[in-house]
Amino acid sequence: MMNKYITQGLTDLGYGLKNLVPRAIGYSLRPRWLWFGVTDRCNSRCIHCDIWRKEPVGNELTPEEIEEALSDPLFRDVRCILNAGGEPTLRDDFNEILLAEHKALPNANLTLSTNGLLPDRAMSAVEFAIQHNINLGVGLSLDAVGEGHDLIRGVKGNFEKIDGLSHKLIVLSKKYGNERVSSIFGFTLSNYTLPYLDDVKTYAKSLGIELLVQWYSQSSFYDNIGKDLASNNGSMVKAVESLPYPILRELWLKWLAGKPIKFHCFAMDTFCALQCNGDIVPCLSLWDTKAGNVRESSPTELWHSPRAVGVRGIVRNCQGCLNAWGTRWSFETSFYPYILYFLKHPRMLIGGKNAKKAVRD
């Protein structure tokens, strides 16, 4: 019998080929993933990110506006909404936002990305999701263990709150199942965090929580352009080589070596970013490249407008980035990067576990 992971891989390959053809002739696809900046307010003071220094745009979408926008036919295939910021739990109506998303897209998986500084609000959101039969994943920012995390994140006591929140989420996950309540640690790899990577790996493993290592990025979204905090040195290369997700790992190593990292990006095709004021942009790297606003036109009209077509042209000319969700969603859309990886590393096809990891990562 054919390995079930290879079978799934062939299915994904069919989906990828189906996407490449319309993309090649200039036909836009519908989003399957959505990054939503719930708010641009932030209570962290991270040394690698200056979002907290920026003046908030204000005029945030209300839960009612969010439900109306996501109910548009354009988003009917969305299977994942990543709620980020800023810090989403700063919004007093975040629970209502989750409910609005679920009403509009009941089959989509929802995720909360949080710095953990408001653990009671985060737990309130999780408990609210359980009560309303909403599957909710929680991504917890973790850049070190103990005082190192507080130093990097700029707020004393942050790690203690993350630790307490993690243990509460573990209890709920065991009670209701990992599909209903799940958690993951998000570690941003930079010169600042590099010394703490092994400790964070050990801590995450001790709790049984998955660790996602993300590359340090610069963009106007973070307001950190010019802060080069990812040096090409032996320690950084060794750290990257130790990471589990092979395709993204290869991109990181190419970037460190000064090699091109351009790939077929599907921003503004199978995924996009929705800003808190209703602006649609391709991604965090092209944060100022606006395709339109959902308050000014329906998402479907916006998606097919000449302005959106122009934005897709900008995406096609992009030389590539190392954004974790943007790269993964692009790879999953086209699937051909996995084929190239298998051709270069045929042993990955031997054994279900490795094949599954290659397809997933």
N, C-alpha and C positions, 0 to 999 in steps of 0.2 A: 504494500500500500504506500502511496506517495506520502512523504512527510507532510503533516498538516500545515506546517509553517511554510513549506515550499508552495503548497496549494494556495495558501493565503497570499504568498508573494506573487504568484501568477495572476491571481485576481486583481491585486494592486497594480500589476504591470498593465493589465487591460485598462484599468482606470487611468493610468498614466498616459498610455498611448491615446486614449480618447481625448485627453486634455491637450496634448501636444498639437494635434491636428488643427482644432479651431484656433488655438493660440497662434499658430504659424500663419494663418490667413487673416489674423486681426480680429477674430471674433472673441468677445469677452465672455468669461465664465462666471458662474455664480459663486459667491463666497461659501466656504465650508467652515472657516474659522474666523473669529472676530476678536480682536484685542480692543477692549473698551477702557479708556482712561476715565474712570468714574469721577475723579476730581484731580486737579493738579496741585491741590494743597498737600503739604507733607509735614509731619512732625518729627521726622528724622533730620539729622544734620551730618549726613554722610560726607566723608572727606573726598570721595571719588565722584560725587554727584552734587550738582548745585540747583536741583529743582526747588529746594526749600528756600533758595535765595530769590527766586523769581516772584514777581507779582502775579497772584492767581488771576486767571482770565474771568472768573466768575460766570454768572449766567449759565449755570450747569443745567443739563437736561433733567427734567422732572421724571419721576417714575412713569407718569402717564405718557409723556413724550417718548420715553424709551420703549414702552410697550407698543405705541403706535408705529414707531420707526421699524422695530424688529418684526412687526406683523406684516410688513411689506413683502410681497412675493419674492423680492430679490434675496431675502435672507432665509427662504424656506428650507434650504439644504444645510444651514449652519448646524454643526454638531458640537461645537465647543465655543464658549464665550469665556475669555480670560479677563476678569475684572481686576484692573490694576490702577495705578495712579502715578504720582502722588500716593496717598494712603487712603484706600477706599473707606475704611471704617471711620474716617473723620466725618463722613456724611451721616447725619442723623437718620436719614431715610434709606440707609443701605439695605435693610431687610426688605423694604418695599421695592427697591430696585431688583433684588433677586426674584421677587414674586412677579414683577412685571416681565422680566426676561423669561421666566418659566411659563407664564401665560402665553406669551408670544411664540415661544419655541419650546414646547413641552418635552421634546426629545433631545434637546441639547444638554450637554454636560456643562455645568457652571463651575468656575474656579475663582477663588479669592486669593489674590496675591497681597500679603500683608507683612509689615515690619514687626508686628506683634506688640507694639507699644500700647495698644488698647485691647488687651486680651479679653476683657469682659465683653466688649463689642464684637470681637471676632467670635467668641463662643455663642453670643446671642444670635449671630448670623447662622452659625452651624445648627443650633437648636431650632431656629426658625425654619431652616431648610428641611430638617428632619420632620417637623410638624406638618410641612406642606408637601412632603414626598418629593423633594428636590434633591438630586444628587449633587453634592458640593465637595470639590477638592480644595484644599487649603495649601497654598505655597507660602512657606515661612522663610524670610530672608535670614541667612545665617552666614556670617563671614569669618567667624572665629569662635572659640569656646572661652567663656568667661569674660574677663575685662578687656581682652583684645577685641571682642565684638563691640563692646560699648565704645571703645576708642575709635574704631572705624566708622561706626554708625553715629557717633557724636552725642549719644544720650546715655547717661549712667543708669544702670539697672535694666538695660534692654535685653541682655542675655538671660537674666533671671526670668523675665516675662516670657521670652521665647521658650525657655525650658519648661516653665509651668504650663504654657499653652500646649506645647507638644505632648506632654503626658496626658492632658485632658482629652486631646484629640485621639490619642491611642486608645483610651478607654471607650470613647464613643465608637471608634472604628471596630473594636472587638464586639461591641454590643449590637451595632446595626449593620456591620459588614463594610468591607473596604470600598465597595461600589457606592454605598450611600455617603460615607464619610471617609475621605482619604487625606493624607498629608504628604508633603514633600519639602525638603530643604532646598533653597536656592542660594548657591554660593557664587559670588562674583570674583573671578580670578583676575587679580591685578598685582602690581608690585607690593601693594599694602597687605593683601590677603595671602599671598604666596606662602609665607612662613607658617600659616595656620592651616593649610589644606589638609595635612595628614591628621591633625587633631580633629578637624571637622569630620573627616571620613570615619574616624574611630567613633566619634560621638554619635553620628547618624546610624552607624552599624549597630551600636549598642542599644539604640531605641527601635531598630527595625524600620527606620524611615528612609526612603530613597533620597539620594543626594543628586541634585542636578547642578553641575558646575557650568557656569555661564561666563562667556568672555567679556572682559571689560570693553565697553564701547564708548565712543564719543559722538555726540550729536547735539543739535539745538534742543532736543527733547530733554536731555540731561543738563543742558546749559554748561557743558564741560569741555567744549571744543578747545583744543590746545593743551589739555591735561593728558600728556602721554604717560600712562601708568602701566604699560605692558611691555617691558623691556625684552629684547631678544638676547637672552643669556642662557647659560647651561642649565641653571636651576629652573627657569621658566619652561624651557624645552622639555626637560625631564618630567616636570609636573604635567604638561600637556600629554606627553607620551604615556603617562600612567592612567589617563582617563579612559572610560569604557566605550564611549560612542565613537565608532571608528571614522565615519564619513566627516563629521564635523571636526573631529580631531585632526584629520588630514588638512582641512582648510586652515585650522589654527596654525599648524606647523608651516604651511605655505606662507601664511601672512608673516609669521616670525622670520622666515627666510627671505622676505621681500619678493615673493613670487605672486603672480596674479591669482585672484580667488574668484573671478567672475563665474557665475553659474546662472542657469535659467531661473529667475525669480518670478514668482507668481503673485506678488503684491498687486493689489487692485484687480486680481482675477479670482483666485480662490481664497484670498484673505485680504484684510485691510485693517486699519486702525480707526476707531471712532473716538474723537476727542470729547471731552466732557461738555463742550458747548455745542456739539452737533456737527463739527467739521469732520469730513472723511478724508483721511490721508493714507498713503500706501503702507507706511511703517514708521518706526522710530527714527530711522536714518534719514528719511525724507519727510520729517515732521512738519516742515513749512510748505510742503507741496500739496496744496489743498485741491481736492476734486470738487468740492461743494459742501453744502450744509443741509442736513436732513430737516431743518426747520424751514428752509427756503424752497425745497423741492422734495418730491418723494424719492426714497432711495433708488427705486428703479429708474426714474428719470435722471437722477444724478449719475448713476452708473453708466448710462448709455449716452451721456452728454458729450459734446465735442471737448469740453474741458477735461473730462475723465479720460477720453481717448488720448489727449495730450499728455496727461500724467502717466499713462501706461507707456508712452514712448520714452519718458524720462526713466521709468523703471527699467526698461529694456537696455538703456544705455548705462545703467549703474554698473560699477566695477565690482560689486559684491560687498557683502558685510559678514559679520560673524554673530549677528543676533540669533539667539537660540531658537525662538519660536518661528522667526521668519525663514531661517534656513530649513528647519525641519518640515514646516508646512510646504515649502517649495519642493523639497525632495519627495515628500509623500505625494504631492500632486503629479509630478512627472515620473517618478520612480526610476528613471534611467540612471541616476547616480548610484543606486543600489546595484544595478546590473554591472556597471563599471567596477564597483568595489568587489563584487563576486568574481569578476574576470581576473582582477588583480590578486584576489585572495581566495582561491577556490576552496581552501580548507574550511572556509566559513559555511559552506554548504553541507559539510559533513557533521551531522548531529543537530537535532532540533533546537537545542538551547542556543547554540551559536548562531544558527540561521535566524532564529527569532530575534535575537539581539541585533543582528545586522539589519534586519528589516525594520525593526522599531527605531533604531538609533541612526 
